[in-house]
Amino acid sequence: MEFTLEEADPESIARADARLKKLQTARALKPPSRVQETNVEPTLELAEIMLSLGLEQGAAQTLLEYTEANPRQALHHWLKLLDIYRSSGHIEDFKETAEKLRRNFNIQAEDWAKASAVEAPTLENFGRLSEHVQNAWMRPEECISYLRNLLEDNREGARAGFPRPVAEEILLLIEILQETSGAGQTAGG
C-alpha cells in the first residue's frame, strides 16, 4: 500500500486537536461503566476525524494497523477500510482487504464494481435465519449471541458468507439490541 504524507491547514489541525481534547476530557469525566455504554471504538473515531479533515490515507493506515492487530474483533474497521479504498480508487488494496475480511468473517468478499442496479439483499432473504432472530428477539443476550455467531467464520471458510448489506443489517440489529436492553455491551466489534 502506497501513501503520501498529506498536509492539512493549521486551522483544520487546531479544530481536530480541540475536538480530540474535548472527547478525551469528556471520557475522563465519565465513570468507567458509562464509557462502556458507547459503541464508538476510539480507532474508528480517529479514522472518522481524519476523514473529516480530508486525510484519507492516514485514516486508512490507522484502520489497517488496527485490523492487522485485531483481525477477528475489527469487523466495523474492515468495512470502513473497504469504503475508503473504494472511494479513493485503491483497487488492489480493496481486493486484498476484501479477501482478508472473508478469511476472518462470514461475509462475502466484495467485488470492486458495485452492482447498484441489483436490489440489495436483506436478512429477510434468509427465511430460517430471519425467523430465528424474530423468535429470539425478546431474549436479547441469546439473540445477540446468535447474530454474532452468524458473522463469525466458524467453518474455516466453508460458508459462502453473507453479502455486505446483510452483514451490515446484522450489525445494526446487534446495536439495537444492545442499546435497548443493555445486553452484550462489552463484546462489540
C-alpha positions as a Python dict, from the first residue, in 0.01 Angstrom:
ca = {
    (1, 'M'): (0, 0, 0),
    (2, 'E'): (147, 333, -102),
    (3, 'F'): (64, 655, 74),
    (4, 'T'): (200, 1003, 63),
    (5, 'L'): (209, 1243, 352),
    (6, 'E'): (-82, 1481, 345),
    (7, 'E'): (-69, 1829, 488),
    (8, 'A'): (-370, 1985, 650),
    (9, 'D'): (-412, 2355, 700),
    (10, 'P'): (-332, 2480, 1054),
    (11, 'E'): (-696, 2571, 1119),
    (12, 'S'): (-811, 2214, 1046),
    (13, 'I'): (-540, 2073, 1271),
    (14, 'A'): (-640, 2311, 1552),
    (15, 'R'): (-1008, 2209, 1516),
    (16, 'A'): (-916, 1839, 1524),
    (17, 'D'): (-694, 1889, 1830),
    (18, 'A'): (-972, 2078, 2008),
    (19, 'R'): (-1225, 1806, 1925),
    (20, 'L'): (-987, 1533, 2040),
    (21, 'K'): (-915, 1717, 2370),
    (22, 'K'): (-1289, 1766, 2421),
    (23, 'L'): (-1352, 1393, 2365),
    (24, 'Q'): (-1068, 1297, 2599),
    (25, 'T'): (-1194, 1533, 2867),
    (26, 'A'): (-1549, 1403, 2833),
    (27, 'R'): (-1427, 1044, 2863),
    (28, 'A'): (-1213, 1126, 3166),
    (29, 'L'): (-1517, 1272, 3345),
    (30, 'K'): (-1741, 971, 3288),
    (31, 'P'): (-1729, 679, 3528),
    (32, 'P'): (-1588, 360, 3369),
    (33, 'S'): (-1929, 192, 3348),
    (34, 'R'): (-2060, 479, 3134),
    (35, 'V'): (-1763, 461, 2895),
    (36, 'Q'): (-1867, 108, 2802),
    (37, 'E'): (-2215, 230, 2708),
    (38, 'T'): (-2086, 390, 2390),
    (39, 'N'): (-2030, 167, 2088),
    (40, 'V'): (-1780, 405, 1931),
    (41, 'E'): (-1438, 246, 1924),
    (42, 'P'): (-1151, 501, 1951),
    (43, 'T'): (-973, 382, 1635),
    (44, 'L'): (-1291, 421, 1430),
    (45, 'E'): (-1348, 761, 1586),
    (46, 'L'): (-993, 869, 1498),
    (47, 'A'): (-1040, 745, 1141),
    (48, 'E'): (-1364, 944, 1111),
    (49, 'I'): (-1189, 1258, 1236),
    (50, 'M'): (-909, 1205, 985),
    (51, 'L'): (-1161, 1156, 706),
    (52, 'S'): (-1342, 1475, 805),
    (53, 'L'): (-1010, 1655, 762),
    (54, 'G'): (-954, 1501, 421),
    (55, 'L'): (-679, 1269, 546),
    (56, 'E'): (-798, 951, 374),
    (57, 'Q'): (-457, 791, 367),
    (58, 'G'): (-399, 847, 737),
    (59, 'A'): (-742, 706, 818),
    (60, 'A'): (-674, 401, 601),
    (61, 'Q'): (-337, 344, 768),
    (62, 'T'): (-493, 372, 1114),
    (63, 'L'): (-763, 119, 1026),
    (64, 'L'): (-515, -112, 852),
    (65, 'E'): (-294, -125, 1160),
    (66, 'Y'): (-592, -199, 1383),
    (67, 'T'): (-727, -475, 1158),
    (68, 'E'): (-387, -639, 1134),
    (69, 'A'): (-352, -636, 1514),
    (70, 'N'): (-716, -739, 1584),
    (71, 'P'): (-844, -921, 1274),
    (72, 'R'): (-1137, -1100, 1443),
    (73, 'Q'): (-1251, -804, 1653),
    (74, 'A'): (-1247, -545, 1377),
    (75, 'L'): (-1549, -602, 1157),
    (76, 'H'): (-1653, -235, 1153),
    (77, 'H'): (-1291, -141, 1082),
    (78, 'W'): (-1268, -380, 785),
    (79, 'L'): (-1588, -239, 634),
    (80, 'K'): (-1475, 122, 681),
    (81, 'L'): (-1138, 40, 524),
    (82, 'L'): (-1313, -109, 219),
    (83, 'D'): (-1517, 211, 185),
    (84, 'I'): (-1202, 424, 197),
    (85, 'Y'): (-1024, 212, -63),
    (86, 'R'): (-1327, 218, -292),
    (87, 'S'): (-1372, 595, -267),
    (88, 'S'): (-1002, 664, -317),
    (89, 'G'): (-961, 425, -612),
    (90, 'H'): (-715, 180, -450),
    (91, 'I'): (-839, -132, -626),
    (92, 'E'): (-559, -370, -526),
    (93, 'D'): (-576, -268, -160),
    (94, 'F'): (-954, -306, -179),
    (95, 'K'): (-932, -659, -320),
    (96, 'E'): (-669, -764, -68),
    (97, 'T'): (-870, -623, 223),
    (98, 'A'): (-1193, -784, 97),
    (99, 'E'): (-1021, -1122, 92),
    (100, 'K'): (-880, -1074, 445),
    (101, 'L'): (-1229, -980, 563),
    (102, 'R'): (-1363, -1300, 409),
    (103, 'R'): (-1100, -1509, 587),
    (104, 'N'): (-1198, -1363, 924),
    (105, 'F'): (-1576, -1324, 897),
    (106, 'N'): (-1871, -1496, 736),
    (107, 'I'): (-1907, -1215, 484),
    (108, 'Q'): (-1869, -1239, 108),
    (109, 'A'): (-1564, -1062, -26),
    (110, 'E'): (-1692, -772, -228),
    (111, 'D'): (-1637, -702, -593),
    (112, 'W'): (-1473, -373, -683),
    (113, 'A'): (-1761, -279, -911),
    (114, 'K'): (-2077, -232, -709),
    (115, 'A'): (-2385, -372, -874),
    (116, 'S'): (-2605, -71, -799),
    (117, 'A'): (-2883, -181, -1036),
    (118, 'V'): (-2939, -501, -839),
    (119, 'E'): (-3160, -477, -532),
    (120, 'A'): (-2955, -528, -217),
    (121, 'P'): (-3037, -847, -27),
    (122, 'T'): (-3167, -829, 329),
    (123, 'L'): (-3180, -1069, 622),
    (124, 'E'): (-3541, -1142, 521),
    (125, 'N'): (-3400, -1321, 214),
    (126, 'F'): (-3267, -1580, 461),
    (127, 'G'): (-3601, -1708, 590),
    (128, 'R'): (-3480, -1956, 851),
    (129, 'L'): (-3231, -1707, 998),
    (130, 'S'): (-3484, -1425, 995),
    (131, 'E'): (-3738, -1643, 1173),
    (132, 'H'): (-3483, -1743, 1437),
    (133, 'V'): (-3398, -1376, 1502),
    (134, 'Q'): (-3768, -1290, 1536),
    (135, 'N'): (-3822, -1574, 1781),
    (136, 'A'): (-3517, -1481, 1990),
    (137, 'W'): (-3568, -1101, 1976),
    (138, 'M'): (-3727, -1078, 2321),
    (139, 'R'): (-3425, -1262, 2469),
    (140, 'P'): (-3153, -1006, 2386),
    (141, 'E'): (-2849, -1199, 2516),
    (142, 'E'): (-2946, -1507, 2317),
    (143, 'C'): (-3029, -1306, 2006),
    (144, 'I'): (-2704, -1108, 2018),
    (145, 'S'): (-2506, -1429, 2059),
    (146, 'Y'): (-2688, -1585, 1762),
    (147, 'L'): (-2633, -1278, 1542),
    (148, 'R'): (-2263, -1259, 1627),
    (149, 'N'): (-2226, -1629, 1555),
    (150, 'L'): (-2374, -1570, 1209),
    (151, 'L'): (-2097, -1321, 1130),
    (152, 'E'): (-1806, -1525, 1265),
    (153, 'D'): (-1627, -1759, 1032),
    (154, 'N'): (-1660, -2074, 1241),
    (155, 'R'): (-1643, -2319, 950),
    (156, 'E'): (-1295, -2233, 822),
    (157, 'G'): (-1419, -2051, 513),
    (158, 'A'): (-1662, -2327, 408),
    (159, 'R'): (-1964, -2094, 411),
    (160, 'A'): (-2037, -1870, 113),
    (161, 'G'): (-2070, -1574, 350),
    (162, 'F'): (-2334, -1305, 375),
    (163, 'P'): (-2348, -1018, 127),
    (164, 'R'): (-2228, -695, 286),
    (165, 'P'): (-2578, -538, 313),
    (166, 'V'): (-2695, -839, 515),
    (167, 'A'): (-2387, -826, 738),
    (168, 'E'): (-2450, -456, 799),
    (169, 'E'): (-2813, -531, 883),
    (170, 'I'): (-2700, -794, 1134),
    (171, 'L'): (-2460, -542, 1291),
    (172, 'L'): (-2744, -289, 1315),
    (173, 'L'): (-2969, -543, 1486),
    (174, 'I'): (-2692, -618, 1738),
    (175, 'E'): (-2654, -245, 1811),
    (176, 'I'): (-3030, -201, 1854),
    (177, 'L'): (-3048, -492, 2096),
    (178, 'Q'): (-2751, -360, 2293),
    (179, 'E'): (-2891, -10, 2318),
    (180, 'T'): (-3244, -114, 2412),
    (181, 'S'): (-3155, -391, 2654),
    (182, 'G'): (-2804, -317, 2775),
    (183, 'A'): (-2708, -672, 2673),
    (184, 'G'): (-2368, -762, 2534),
    (185, 'Q'): (-2215, -417, 2583),
    (186, 'T'): (-1856, -526, 2629),
    (187, 'A'): (-1818, -753, 2328),
    (188, 'G'): (-1868, -506, 2042),
    (189, 'G'): (-1679, -547, 1715),
}
